[in-house]
Amino acid sequence: MWTSTVSVTRYCFLLAVVQGIAAAGSESASPARAAVQGTPQTDDDRLPRDTEPLAYGLRLVPSYDKPSDQYQFGGQVEILIKVNEITPNVTLNARDMVIKSVAVTEYSTQTDLEMDAFVMVPDEERLVISTTKNLLAGRRYQVKIVFQGMLRTDMTGFYRSVYKERNNTMWMAVTNFKPTFARRAFPCYDEPTYKTPFNISLGRQPYQMSLSNMPLYMSQRLEYYGWWLDSFETTPPIPTYLVGGFVGVLKKSEHSKETNVNVYGSGDHLNQTGYAMEEAPTLFQTMDNYTTIPDGIVKMDFVGIPEIDGEGLEIWGMNLYREKYLFIEDDSKTKFKELSTMVMQQLQSNQWFGNLVTCSWWNYPWLNEGFARYFRYYATETVKSDWRLEEMFVVEQHQTALAFDQVPRHSMTASVKSTDDIQSLFDHITYNKAAAVLRMIRNTVSENNFHEPLKLYLKNYRNAATSPSILWSVFENFYFDIKFQLQEDVSFTDFVHTWTDQSGYPVINVTWKNSMYTVTQQRFSVWPSNDNTTKWYFGVTYTNNTTRNFNNLNPVRWMKPTLSAIYIRDPNPTAWFIFNLQSSGFYRVNYDSDNWKHIVQQLNVSYEAIPVLNRAQLIDDSFNLARASMLEYSTALDLSMYLKNEEDQIPWYTAINCLTYVVERMRRSPYGYDYIKSYVRDLATLIYQKTEDSVLKRGVQDHVTLASWNKFSVWACSLDSKVCTENALKNFYLWSTGTKISPDIKDAVLCTGIRSKNSTESWMAMFNLYVNTQSGSEKDSAQTALTCTPNTVLLYQYLGSLFDSDKGGPVHLQDFKDICAAMSLTPEGIDASTTFLMNNIAKILKTMLSGESIVTYMYRVLASKVALDSEIKRLYDLKNATGLPPTVKASFDESFLIVEQNVRWYNLHHATINQWTGAPNDPPTEAPTTLMSTIPTTLMTTAPTTVTSPASTTLMTSQSPVTNSTMLPVTISTDMPVTNSTVLPVTNSTDMPVTNSSMLPVTISTDMPVTNSTDIPVTNSPMLPVTNSTDMPVTNSTDMPVTNSTDMPVTNSPMLPVTNSTDMPVTNSTNMPVTNSTNMPVTNSTNMPVTNSTNMPVTNVTGYGPTKFDFDHTTPVSMSRCPNSTGVPLFRASWPVTVVVTATALFVLIL
């Protein structure tokens, strides 16, 4: 699969690129004199086409191992560019960095150009470099940029990750540049269409290691401070998002010696690499065999990363994995092993679809990800045939995509105008729907007619950036050559474009009368829609009770956008008929009422007459048609009754999804909820008991049965099944006393045990297991079990671990979303999550780099689960709270549409469901609900309010007095100023302080006094400036800088000292002075320098000061002559190395 030869020529070429820029003069590398006024906007936020890159030399040096380093990185990038049109500017992508110097050199003459200016344009995420003379078309130039940035905490760009190893806190720096995050690490042409070679070097300390896309070429020890510089072989042409780097302390698995894969992980996980190494070679060979195209990778590293967004990340020559999917113990859950295998397969499939052949722009990322998701199942199926992955694809990908795309979404190929638009495309449309559409195309044209043109596509466009039109042209040309044509003169390109360029999908309505089927199509939506015009090309397949030929997937007729209906003659008398055989097409099917009755009858008499995938389809279609008011829920529920006889797991997986939605929505019904829950609980108990008996009594140990044992036990126990709960508690006792239990029931056992015990002691014991276990499978079970407690205080505490996620805390940022999703499955979890979000939204937004993503995700999850009026009102109040950032407000509004549609669903369907279950009618109106929360609560009111809660309360807004008569503080933690402009006082008559921890100052402009009758001072610790005119000290004890970026002064006029005890500087970047008019000195006890411009002494007790130490040292590099067979002239070769040392960070820059 991989070749071991090193391309010396390729390395020397790019080494010459980065060396040749070294002679750029110091004057031309100095900061620009003036700012560029602007740069022309381009369509889709793309860079101008007047220049393009030919090669990169990149140096990155992270510094993160000491608190004083502040987690910075330094870097230099040298870009060889070609000028396509005469221009005075070089426009690159860049954001969140400081540009230290820029130089531009004409290549052929090695003449340094005079700089006019360079400027960062934050809104456009660009760096615009301007020279005094135009860059001439057809010529090549060298651009050298020295920069500095902060290692991020949101798992994008160049970020830091923290983990524990043997109780030691360890750090690493790792890259995630997909899709547009390379610009957060270095200035570049951050578009996938630009594929160029890279020469990469990473700085590290002696005890660290580094990895990149290519094998290590050499390590150079720097003379000062013991730093090392690792340089890697030159990459083949790759886009910026595939550039990868890692610096940290990991160990290489001994299993790596036995395969072509190098596995790296922390020392605690090295004994868990056997499974991945056993599976990887066989899995990877499947893609080699399928494509017959070598992937061109000379080495492959598997790196387990404690914090990574998603399941994993494919990088050229280096796949990064979420630890739990790479490190698998023998006693891991069966489903965990399956996920590990398929994640490996998907990332490896990306080496062909995405890495070898790349989408040229991000408005169609499905061109990479859809194929990778498709082969995640198809390729794995070839070596794991007993896992039934083709059938699992229908449940996990096809039906998931149908459910996601039945409300307004984007099309597979979509317009994008910003990086936020690009990021939003990486969802179920790009992954699940695209994979399902590819499966539909395969089923339509046949396996061979799908496989062969796909191989040609990879062969013809290897190392190129392509588009969907290029892909489909390969298919069209192949079909022309073999004289293959779709029926009824349907153009293949027209067929596929209706699926890639249009959002949504159709439902066909089928009726039978007078030996004739009448078939019409319309766009399917579970929300009210006026779209009656969107139509699709697709082939129609069907069978009936007489023929029962479910394996013939050749279309009998074609639906076309130009036809209002198609007619299919079938003179055979039939009891029932079924369309869309084996769920081969990406659409739903509705029938007339008679046919639904015949299908229900057949399922109840002999369900095996209908194959398993169509049984799953009938369940999925009927419940979603009922949800869209195209079918009565009584019909769908009648159909579900056959499940009491169903032995196959696949239809049950579909049923869980469909029935769970109904049960969750029916929580609004005072009487009906218990009835529908009882019906579903009986079904869940039935399949749970059957599966457990198969495993324990009959010794069934096949993969699918064991995986379903986990699924069915969790489902039954969550519905309070008596037999499941009793068995789970018995196993919980055995487990807690040291007896080993099956990992496949551990999810249900631990969750049920925590929920039933309902004790702080049990919960804390589970939390300790979560923190300390080295088993990814067990950690996953414990993580979910912690959300099962009915104790809202503990749930709130669990969510609070978020704030320690970037400090080595027990909950990683990547796991927080999983925790939120699990917690939303219970009323107590909804209560705790909503309260947590309301109390902490300002803090999350202000202190966390990914804060907006976190709060919008939490709100969206809650919006999909709330049912009671009291729950809904709190979300409504939250989205209408003052001070929300506009993007957050817009996201909240969009998510609240889910709430409105779920209430609409209830109003339309609850009576039918109650009638079917026999539940009494609901009362005319819902009784008022009084929330007695035992955890800190946010109060949002416009009426006089007395706080008597046994927990602290956060006041968001009030136009009337608030009387606090508790023994706990009232906390103001909004994201906007809280202004009391009433004529009534705010009175605190407690023995506890009033604490303001808001993000903006509190302004009191009342006509009544504010009375503080306590013996406790008022403490202000906001993140923004404060005007203090008291005779009491103001104490800043935050871990964030106090930054004044206004045009108004910060005035300190107390008679007591100002104490700074943070590790961050106090920065004034305004046009107004900072005035110290006190009679007391300023004391600095931080690790940051202090600038004193007063007449009072500054006492510095840290040992740090404002002095910057610079050491320049040149180290010659000895090399043999590099051959030049690239066709590109070599640059002149010299490689001075400058070491720059400051008090806060160490940067090794190749200057």
Phi, psi and omega in degrees: 000315180246144174263150184260356182288145180259128179278091181296319180301314181295321179296313184295325177303308184283332173299319177297325177302309184286333178287323188296339181276352189298332185276004179304132186291157182293329181291316181290342180267002181283160180303150183293159185276329187213166181272142173287139186288331179170177179220143184299140175288146175238159181297145174057026176061028181268156180290155174300153183263014182285341173225161176209154183276149174248329181194155179234146161241124188232132174235127176230135180227103178277148177223108191214001191274353177234143181305325182291344180288340179058022172058054180261170167216150174244160181195167173215138175234137177237120187241125170273120184241157172245138180264123180267328178222145181302133185200149174270356189239147164245118184251121181239167170271135176195147175200157174057044176210162176254125178273119183272321180198156180221139175221142177233130183232133175286131192291309190293327181255352184055040179265128178282128179276145176287130181278137172265312181189160163217144185212141172276135177245089190302318184297332181257000181053051184226153167243121180252120180253127184238133176251158183289335178242152181294146167278132190268140181298139178088350181261163180247145181224158176250130179243122180242128184229129173255134188213171181212143179210178177256134172298129188278170180237007185252018176064028175230159180065222175260107190234164179254147179229143184239146178205167178254136173222114183052048177067010175258137176279123183240150181235154172215158173243132187215156183254145169218098186258004184265129001266329185229040184256358176298325180296345176276352181244329178199148177296136187193171169273088192271062178226140186292342181291338180268105178249116185222160174287149178235139167248118191243135172230141181234131176272144181208166174269164189302326183277358182260171174230165177221154178223151174211194186295329188241168177297155178294132178266312176198156174242130183243123178276125178277145189294327185257139169066009172073012180286154177238151175239115179264125178248139187245158176304157178289136179282159165291175178299120178222154174283167184298328185289347178264359175290137183221149176205150178216136173224124180175199182240095176233164180242152181266132182291142176295335179296339182299333181294338186267354183224179175271011183246134174261126182248128181238137177198175176292160182302331181290344186248359187297335180275007182244019183263355185300318183297312181298318183289332178287323185275325191304310184302317180294318180299316184291329180295332180298320179287324174302314182293320184290314186275332187056019179242119175299143181279350175078011183270128183270345173203158177224124176250135169256121184237121176277120184248128180300324182229116178209141183283118181092193181284327182182180182217124176274130175229150181303116176078004184203109177263128177262135184237143163298131191308321187291343178265354179252323184257102188242124176274163180298326182263030174285160176302145179302317180295329178295317178296320178297314179298317178302315181297315184285330174295317176302317182293319181295315180295324178290325176298328177296339177296332174267306183264091182134311182268306180288311174241125193240142172296137186280344176206160191275009174277357171221060177295345178299337180298332172269304194281327180296317178294318180297320179292322177299312182286343173306322180266311187297312183292320179294326179301328183292337179248349179231060186295335181280358178274350177057047186286331175299320178285321177295332176302318182298319181285313190274333182247303183300306182288327175298319179293319177301315180294321182289325188268008181266011167235167184303123179221177175275163175279169179299313171262117190228158176280137177230138182240354183204170177293329176295320176299317181298312182298325183291343181284344183276076186221197183294340177288310183293325182265292189290308183295316180301317179297320180293321177294320176298320176297320178298318178298315179301314181295331182282317186263349183095157183300313183294320181284355171263317186291312187295310178295333177293321176296320178296321179301313180293322181291315186285334186239028175300134181066018179247165172255131188232183180222168177301323181297325176293316179302310185289332177294325176298316178298314182298316180295321178296317180294325177297317182294324183263004178060040176263138179214141175294155182294159173059030176058033176280128177285133179300318181296319178298320179301306187287328182293330177294339179267327181274331187258353178244142175278161177081194180197166185266162162242135176259140177254121187241127173233157180232126180203134177055048177060028182222130171270131173251124186237124176236162178232151172207160179291135181268135177207137175272350173258154177304134184218143175260007182278098177247011186249336183290126180227164185228156165272131170193152179277145182254131175238149178199165169210176180218182184298335182279310185275318179050041178262088183272355185262352179274100183264009175287129182299138175272332175210166179244130168281138182227147178300336183277351184254135176283335179196158170238156184232132182236118181278133179214094185285350183290131175294139186214148175273321180215160176219150182225130177255161182065069184295137179057024183050041185286337179254153182268073178200166176256165183227130174242146183236169172289163188299325180297317182292322176300320179296319179294322179295315179300318180297316180298316180298322181284331181276311182203089186292337182295344179296338178250125184299162190298318182293325176285332172295316177297322179295319181297320177296311184296314181294316185296316182290325179281329171297319176296320178300326179273007180063030175259355180207145178290140177297334178298326178292314179298317180291322174302317180296322184293342182294337179294341183301339179299342178254349186292129180255341184274144184285329189300308178298330179293322178300317177296317182298322179302313181298314184290315183287328178298320179300316181295314181298317180297320181289329184281001173299340177290339186273116182302325182254319188293333183300313181297326182288312181290325177296322179296318179297313181292322179298321179297319177296315181298319179298322182297309183286329176297314183294320178299315183292317181295322176296321179299319183284311190275326184263325182255358175069025178290126184229021180288160187302312185295319180295315181295320178295322180287333176303317176299310185298314185286327179290320176298316182296310183296315181292327179293337178267010178066034174300128184298311183293321179294316181297317181297315179295320180296318180293324175298316180290329177295320178295316179299315181297317183289343178258012172100000178276134182286136176239164182296135177295340183283349174246004186294326178302309182292320183295311183292320179295314180295320179298314180294319181293318184283321179295315179049049179232145178298323181298314180295320181295317180294325177296320177293322179296320177296322176298315180302318183287322193259338183294144177261000178272120178297323179295313180292322178298319178297318178296316180293323180301316179287321181301326181295337178276355186273348181293142174279359181279106185291333177295317179292322177297317178298318179297320179299314178296328181295344177296344178307321188287350176254009186295332181261011181239017182087019180291175187287336183252120175282152180303321182295335181273344187297320180295322177296322179295316179299316180297316180294322182291334182285357184276354179233153177301322179294322178294321177297317179299309182295319182293317179296315179298316179300316181295318181294319182286333192239007184300320180295317181295318180298314182295325186274330189251351184241130182299325179260026186301318182296320178297321182294309186290324179289326176293313179302316182295318181296318178297314179297321180299329180281348186244335184296148181222321183282153180300322180296323178291318182295319182299321181294321176292323178297314180296322182294316181291339179259008178295145180288149173090002177291137173303145185305320181292324177291316178301315179297319179294317178300316180299317180295318180293327181293341174300327177298317178301312182298320180289327177292322175294319176301316178303314182299314181298328181279326196239347188293327180295319179297317181293318177298321179295321181293320181277347183085015180286149175297158176295145177292153174299159185303318180226153179284135181294149178301146181247130175252121181268117177251080184281141178257010178237165181307134190233147175264130181257122178236104188212156174239017180241157176305133188226135172249125182269116178232018181291144176282027177211163182294153185233138176257126180267122180265305179215153178196135173248013180219166185294149174242121179255121179258109180245024178265180176255021178232158188285154167264123185249130175259115184224052179271175179257008179223160178302138173265112184252122175261101182247028179270180177252024179235147185279157166263116188247128175247114181240034181257180173258018181238154183286159167267120186249127174257111178239036182279175179266355178220159183294156176264124180252126179247115181230049184269174174259009180232152183286156169263119186256123174249107183250025179260175174256017183246135180290161174270123183251128178248120177227055178278180179257010181227164188298155183225141173264118184245121178233034182260178174255020178243152184291150170257123184248124174258113183235032180268172175256019181237151179293147170270106187248127175256106180245028179260181174256023177239148183285154167263117186249124176248113182231038175276179177250017178230161187290156171264124183251123176254112182240029179263176174255019181233150182285158168267117188245130173247111180243034183257183175260013180238154185282158166264118187253123173253105183246032180267173174252020182234151181284164172261127182251129178251119176237030182258183174260020181239148179292158179235133174261122183251118177240024181255182176262013180250151182289151172249123179263117182251114184247019186261336187089355178255153178212189184279003186285136176248127182257127179240129177237121177256131179213132181254125179243115179289150179245124180268128180218149171283163180296132181268130177293149179240100178237023184271342186085358178247127182301146178280147172280164177291148192253112168204148189217070175288146181241124178249130176256120180248120183244128173238176182289340186249343183200159177241123180239125176256108186245134177274098184259000000 
